[in-house]
Structure formats: structure tokens, C-alpha cells
Amino acid sequence: MLTLDQSTSTVYFNAAVSNQFGKHSLQSTISTVQSVFQAMAQPPIAKCADGFGRVRTYFGCVFFYALGYIVVASSNGVVTYAVGNSIYIIGITGLFFLQNIIVADISSTRYRC
């Protein structure tokens, strides 16, 4: 479900930015910032998962995911959209990352490939 959401959200977010705000040229900048946030969010999320626990960190990522959607939905300009998209990316990256961590925690090393 998260993969489908991320795939469709990216397409619709890009269409909204180019049609609503008329800033088609900023899409590549927003995509670059999105990629940087996606890559740089994983180590702090892993540290939070070790320090605060998996469940609390998971709920924190759900909070960032929802907050990012709210900011994107209420954005009036491309800057607000970029901020909301960055918050959303932190949340969705954390959800994907924590799913892998939780599955690794509950599975035996015997069955890992």
C-alpha cells in the first residue's frame, strides 16, 4: 500500500505543481531535495528506533507522513509545497525503513537470504 501511495503521490504532486503553481521549472529542484531527504533521513530514524523504540518511532513517522500531506494539501505556493513534500518524504522513508527493521527483528537469521 505504501509503495502504491508513494508512486501515485509523486505523479499527482508533480502535476499539481506544474498546473496549479505554474512552476514547472522547479520540479527538478524539488525532486533533488526529495532525494537528499530520502537518503539522509535513514540514519537518524535508525538511531531514534534504537533509542526510543520501534513503535514510538513508527508512530513518529506516521505523524510526519500525515503532517506532510496536510501541509501539501493546504499549500498556496511552491515553497509551502516543497516544505510539505520534504516532511512527507521523511515520514514515508521512515515507514519503509522501519518495516525492514521490524521484519528483521522478528525473523530468524536462518530464513534470511
C-alpha positions in Angstrom: 0.0 0.0 0.0 2.8 2.4 0.8 4.6 1.7 -2.5 1.4 2.4 -4.4 0.8 5.6 -2.4 4.3 6.9 -3.0 4.1 6.1 -6.7 0.8 7.8 -7.3 1.5 10.7 -5.0 4.7 11.6 -6.9 2.8 11.7 -10.2 -0.1 13.8 -8.8 2.2 16.1 -6.8 4.2 16.9 -9.9 1.1 17.6 -12.0 -0.3 19.8 -9.3 2.9 21.8 -9.1 3.1 22.4 -12.8 -0.6 23.1 -13.3 -1.6 25.0 -10.1 1.5 27.0 -9.3 2.9 27.3 -12.9 6.4 26.4 -11.6 7.3 23.6 -13.9 11.0 24.5 -13.8 11.2 23.9 -10.0 10.1 20.3 -10.2 13.7 19.1 -10.7 14.8 21.1 -7.7 12.1 19.7 -5.5 12.9 16.2 -6.7 16.6 16.7 -5.8 15.7 17.9 -2.4 13.3 15.0 -2.0 16.1 12.5 -2.9 18.5 14.2 -0.4 15.9 14.0 2.4 15.2 10.4 1.5 18.9 9.4 1.7 19.8 11.5 4.8 16.7 10.5 6.9 17.6 6.9 7.4 20.5 7.1 9.9 18.6 9.4 12.3 15.5 7.2 12.0 17.6 4.2 12.9 19.1 6.0 15.9 15.6 7.0 17.1 14.4 3.5 16.7 17.2 2.2 18.9 16.8 5.0 21.5 13.0 5.5 21.7 11.8 2.1 20.5 10.4 0.8 17.2 6.8 1.5 18.0 7.3 5.1 19.1 9.5 5.9 16.1 6.9 4.2 13.8 4.2 6.5 15.2 6.5 9.5 14.8 7.0 8.6 11.1 3.2 8.2 10.7 2.9 11.7 12.2 5.4 13.2 9.8 3.7 11.4 6.9 0.3 12.8 7.8 1.6 16.3 8.6 3.4 16.3 5.2 0.2 15.5 3.5 -1.7 18.2 5.4 0.9 20.8 4.5 1.0 19.8 0.8 -2.8 19.8 0.7 -3.1 23.3 2.2 -0.2 24.9 0.3 -0.7 28.1 -1.6 2.7 28.3 -3.2 5.6 26.2 -4.3 7.7 26.9 -1.2 5.0 25.6 1.1 4.6 22.6 -1.2 8.3 21.9 -1.1 8.3 22.0 2.7 5.3 19.7 3.0 6.8 17.3 0.5 10.0 17.2 2.5 8.1 16.4 5.7 6.1 13.8 3.8 9.3 12.2 2.4 10.8 11.9 5.9 7.6 10.1 7.1 7.4 7.7 4.1 11.1 6.9 4.2 10.8 6.2 7.9 7.8 3.9 7.4 9.6 1.9 4.7 12.8 1.7 6.7 11.1 0.7 9.9 9.2 -2.0 8.2 12.5 -3.6 7.2 13.9 -3.2 10.7 10.8 -4.7 12.3 10.8 -7.7 9.9 14.5 -8.2 10.6 13.8 -8.1 14.4 11.0 -10.7 14.3 12.5 -13.1 11.7 15.2 -15.7 12.4 18.6 -15.3 10.8 18.2 -18.8 9.5 15.5 -17.7 7.0 17.1 -14.5 5.7 18.6 -14.5 2.2 
